[in-house]
Structures are given as C-alpha cells and as structure tokens.
Amino acid sequence: MSADPLRPDLTGFRRRLAELEGLLADPATFADNRRAAALGAELRFTSKAVKADDALTALEKELAEARTMGAEADAELRAMAADEVARLAPAVEAAREQLIRAIIPPDPDDSRNALVEIRAGTGGEEASLFAAELLRAYTRFAEKRGWKHELMSLSPSDLGGVRDAVLLVEGEGAMAHLRHEAGVHRVQRVPATEASGRVHTSAATVAVLPEAEEAEVVLKPEDLDMSVARASGAGGQHVNKTESAVQIIHKPTGLMVYCADERSQLRNRQKALRVLRSRLLDLTRAKEREARAQDRKTQVGSGDRSERIRTYNFPQNRITDHRIDLTVHGIEQVLEGDLDALIDALFDADLRRRAEAITQR
C-alpha cells in the first residue's frame, strides 16, 4: 500500500493493464465481439488511471528534488528551489485529484439519455406553476449544454402550470449531470393568486431515469392494456376531434404512462413505450440493487414539503441545496436555465464521495 493515505495504490491497476494488453493481443479474443468491446473499454479506463499515476509520480519526484535543493547553503539555489516548490506543490495536488477521479469506475448509465420526470407536489396550483418553471429550467439548461431534448408527455394544469411532465434529454453527460436533480424541490414565495401577500411553501418532485434500450426491456403485447382518447388542454379543434392521446398500463406492475403531446397517435404510442421501458428498467434495478436506491418512488418521494433536496426562497433570492450545504443567489437566472453552479457542484461532490470510498478501502 502507498505510504500516503490520500494517494491510492495502483499496483492492481498495473497488473490488470498487463493482462488486458495480453488478452487484446490475442486474435481469439475477437471471436466474441461483445467481450472484446468490454475488454477494450476496460483497457482505456485502466490505461488512463495508470497514466495519471505516472504523471503524479513524475511531479512528486520533481517536488522532492526541489525541496532537497532548498536545503542547500547557496542562497541563489534556495531561492530557485522556493520558486520550484511554489510551482510544483499545487501541480501535485491537482495531479493527485486527477488520479483520484481517474480510478473511479464509470457508471454505465452515464452514457445514456436521461428521462426527467417532473410532478407537482404539495401546494395545489402553485406547485403546478413551479413544476412548469422547473421544466423550463431543465429545457433551457439542456439547450445551453448543446443537448437535444424532447417533451415525451405533458399534463397541464388549469392555470398554465404542469401537473406532470416527462422530458427526454439526449447528449454526452446528460445522465451523469442530471441524475443529481432527483428529489423534492421546495419553493417559498408569494403566489400570484395570493391576495394577502403571504409567503407559501409548495413542492415539486423530480425523478431522473436512464433511458432503456429497446432490447433491454421486452414488452409483451399481452402485458399491455392500451387505450386511446381525445387529448385535453390547449390545442384548438384538433384536441376535440382526434383521438391521439395514448394510455398504456403495464399489467404485471401496474405502471401507467399517458402521452398526448403529439397530434399523431402513433408518435404518442412510441413515446409512451419509451417512457414505460425506462420506468420498468428502473423498477427492475431497484429490486435487484436496493442499495443504489434507484427506485423511482424513492427518487420522487411523496411530494411533501419536508422531503426536500433543495429550497428556492424567493423573498431572499436564494437557492440552497441541502445535500451539500450550497447556497447560490439569482433564482430568476437559475430558472432560466443557469443551473451550472448547482449541477456542477453536485457532480463534483459525488466524484469526491466515490473517490473517498475507494481510497478508504
């Protein structure tokens, strides 16, 4: 083991790297394409970690030499050594952090698209209005990151809010960054409908699911109860005349998906099936791996005001994320999609937590 408790020992990584190089040099390995692809991905991950370790080792050696030179009697050498130590010390710390991050195993879901489900919780119409603002915030955040997005389903409220919605976000890093938005978001403000000017507390819930591949979740026709109806809400004459809304119930689990966002019944059906597959994949994982707490019900909670991960306090123009004790200001900007400070901080905090778990083994 390494003498430095903050510096992981990569002996096992180096041994595995040699094994992988040998396996991938053997033509027989490529008889199984899936195994070869998996080994190739592991080789890239392991090689990156070993290179980060080599870079840190080189900097640590330079720093040690500079400190040794600092003990010289010659004043000029001592001054040069001091400059080198000042340059190298932060570089060593940065390289150590890069190494820690490099040894964290990638989550296979991080490369998937993300399904962001938003639902109004406690608070009546005010909760629905806040849910609509969250939907807009995630949509605009996706646009700023260069990710594609598509509204999979939407159930509007009477005053222009959102009872529930599902947003599909496609792009590199979408799932990795948005996964930390799952939970209850609490808002404190004076509702537009409140004549007395009293501050109310409402809540909206967010669940973030990795989109399932079609081959991962097989939907048997006999397990599906599918019905169509006329869509409700804004839409003019089309809403009243065309049975385009689709509702699908998965009989074995009771999961229900309703989609009426498209004018085409076929498109609504396709969207509903994509959402259903992702919910079923999440449900299956929750049963198999309870420790990960991936169950959608755990993510969403009851929508009660007390089950919060984040509070949006309008009177003080303040947003607090209670998981990492982070406070930022500028609610209006955040709800316009400027979520970077919050999402990046949560992403980094998760990396640090996982790295600490590895270094403490």
N, C-alpha and C positions, 0 to 999 in steps of 0.2 A: 504493500500500500504506500501511497505518497505520504511524505512527512508533513506536508501541508494539508490540513483538513479541508481547505477550500479548493484544493486542486485535485480533481478526480484522477484516478489511476487508470490509464488506458491500455494496460497490458493485455487485457482480454480483447479489446478492440483490435490491437495489432495482430494478435493470434488469429482472430476471426478474419481479418483482412487477407492474411496469407491463405487461409482456407478458401475464401471466396475467389481469390485470384486463380487458385488451382482448379476449382470447380468450373469457372468460366473459361478456362483454357482447354477444358476437356470437351471435344465436339459432342460427346454423348449427352452432355447436359442439355443441349439444344433440341434433343428429341422431344422434350416436354417444354413447349413454348411458355406456358404459364409459370412453370418452375424457373425457367431461365430468366423470365422477366422479373420475377420476385427476387431472385439472386442478384440481378443487375441493380435493382433498386436498393437492396441491402448493401451492395458494394459501394454505390455512390454515397450512401449515408455514412458508412463506416470509414470510407476514404476521406470524406470531409472532416470527420471528427479527428482522425489521425493527423491530417494536415494542420488543423487548428492547434493540436497538441504540439506539433513540430514548431509552429510559429511562436507559440508561447515559450517553449523551451529555449529557442534562439534569443528571444528578448530577455528572458530571465538570466541567461548566460551573460549577455551584454551588460545588464544591470549589475550583476555580481562583479564583473570586471571593473565597471565604473566606480563601484563602492570601494573596491580594493585600491584603485588608483587614488581615491580620495584620502587614503591613509598615508600617501607619500609626503615626504618632507617639503618637496618643492611646491611653493605657493602657486605657481602658474599651473602645475599639474592638478593641484587641488581644486583650483577654480574651474579648469576644464572638466574635471570629474563631477563637480557640483552641477554644472550645466547639463552633463550627460544624464545624471541621476534625475534631474528635474524633467528631462525629456522622456526618459525611459520608464520611470515609475508609473505615470498614468497610462503609458502604452501597454505595460504589463497587465495592469488592471483591466484595460479594455480587451486585451487578448484573452485573459482568463474568463471574462464574461462571454466572449465569443466561443470559447471552448465549452463552457457550461451549456450554452444554447445548442452547440453542435452535437452534444451527446444525448439530447432529449429525443427519444424516438418520435417520429412523425405520426400524427393521428391520421389514419387513412381517410377519415371523414373530412379532413381539412381541404382536400382537393375537390370536394363535391359542391354542387349548388346548394343554396340554403333556402328553405321554406320558412318564412317568418309569419307566424300566426299572431294576430293582434285581436284582442277581445275586450270589450268594455266590461269593467268590473263593477264594484260598489260605487254608487253615486248617480245612478239614473242617467238623464240626458247629458249631464256634464261629463260623465265618464265616457259616453259615446263621442262627444266632441273632442275629448282628449285623445281617445283612441284614433280618431281621424288625424289628429296632429302628429301622433307617433307614426302612423302610416306614411304621411307626407315626409316626415323627417328621414325615415329609412329609405324611401324612394329617392329623395334628393341626395342622401349620403351615397347611395349606390351610383347615382349619376356622376357625382364628383370623383368617385373612385374608378370610374370607367367601366363599371359592371352593368350588364344588361339586367333588366327587371321586367317582370310581367305580373299583372294582377290576376291571380288564379280564381279568387272568389271574393265577393263583397256583399255584405248585408247592411245597407244604410239605415240610419235612424230617421225619425220624422223631421228633425231639425238640422239635417245635414251632417250628422255625426256618423260613426261606424259602430254597429253592434259587433260585427266580427269581420275579419278580412284575412286573406292569405296572399302574401307577396312572395313570388319566386325571384331570387337574386342569383344571377349566374356570373361567375368571374373568378379569377385567381385570388384565393384568400378570402372569398366571401364567407364561407362557413367558419373558417378559422377565426375571423374577427367578429362576426355577428353572433356567434354562439353565446357570448357573454351577455347578450341583451335579454336572455331568457329570465323571466321572473315577473314580479309585480312592480309596476311603476306607479308611484303615488304623486298626485298633483294637489297643490294647495293654492287656491286663488278665489277671487270673487267671480262667480259665474255670470255670464252675460244676462242670464234670466233672473238674477237675484236683485231685486229692487232695493233691499235694505243695505246692500254693500257688505254683507258678512262674508268672511273667508270660509269656503267649503273645502273639504277633503274628499277627493274621489280617487279612483284607481282604474288602471287598465292593465291587462296581462299580456305577456309576450311569451311565445314558445318558438324555439328555433330548431328545426329538424333538418338533417341531411336528406337531400332528395334521393329516393331509392331508384336503383336501376330496374328496368322492367324485368330482367332475368332474376333479380334477387327476390322479388315477391310475386309469386304466381297467383293470380286472381281467378278462381274457378267460377264460371258462369252461375253454377247452382248455389254459390255462396253469396251472390249479389242480388239485392232487391232494388231494382232501378225503376224510377218513375220520373215523368216529365210534367211540367206545369208552366203556366204563364208567369213570366218574371214579374216581380213587383218593384216599385220605385220609379225613378226618373227614366224616361226613355221614349216618351211620346206614344204614338199609335202602335209602334212595334210591340211595346210591352203588353198592350191589351189584346193583341190579335195572334201572337205567335207563341206556341208552347216550346220555348227554347230552354227554360230552366231545367236542370237535371239534379235529381237527388239520388244518391246511392247509399244503401245501407249494407254493411258487411255483416251478414247474419251470425257467423261464429263469434264475433267480438262485440257486435252492436255499434261499431263505429259508423258514423254518418257523415257524409260530405254533400254539401249543397253548392251548386255552381250555376250562376245565372248572369255572369259578367259579359258573355259573348252573345251575339244575336243568333249564332249557329248552335243548334242542339248538339251536333257532332263535336264542335270545339269545346262546349261546356262539358260534354261527357269525357273527352280526352283529358281536360284539366282536372276534373273530379277524380279520375282514375289515378293521375299522377300524385295528387294530394293523398288519396287513400293509401297508395302503396307506401308513401313516406311515413304515414302515421302507423301503418302496420309494421314497417321495419323498426320504427322507434319502439313500438309496443313489444315486439319480439326481443329486442335488445334489452329492454328494461327487465323483462322476466329472466333473461339469461345472465345479465350482469347488473344486479341491483346496486352494487357498489358505485357504479357510474352515475346512478340517479338520472338516467336518460328518459325516464317515463314522462310522457307529455303532461300528465296530470301533476307530477311533481314540479315540472317547469312552470306550469300555468298557475298552480295553486287555486285557491278559492276565489281570488279577486278581492278578498277583504283588505281594508286599508292597512292593517297591521303587518301583513305579509309582504314586505317591500324590499326591493333591492336598491331602489333609487327614489329620491324625492325631488320634485320640481316645485320650488317655493317661489311663486310669482311676486308676492309683496317684497321679498328681499332679492329678487332676480338671481336666485341661487339654485344650483343643482348639486345634490350630494349623493354620491354612490356609497352606500353603507357597507359594501363588502370590502372596499379598500380605503375607506375613510377619505375619499377625494371630493373636494368641493370646487366647482367651477362657476363662473358667472356668465350671464348672457343667454338667458333662456330662449329669447326670440331667435337668436342666431343658431342655437342648438336645434331648435325645432324646424329650422330651415335647412337642416342637413349638416351643420358643422359639429358633427359628433366625434371628430378625430381625437380630441383631448381625452374624452371618456373611453372610447373604444380602444385606443392605443395603450392607455394606461392599464386597462383590464387585461389586454393581450400580454403586455409585459409582465404584469403581476402573476399571471397564470404560468408564464415561462419560468419565472423565478421560483414559484412554488414547486413546479415539476423538477427543476434543477436541484433544489434543496433536497427533495425526496431521493434523487439519485445519489447526491454526494453524501447523504447520511446513511446509505446502505452499508 
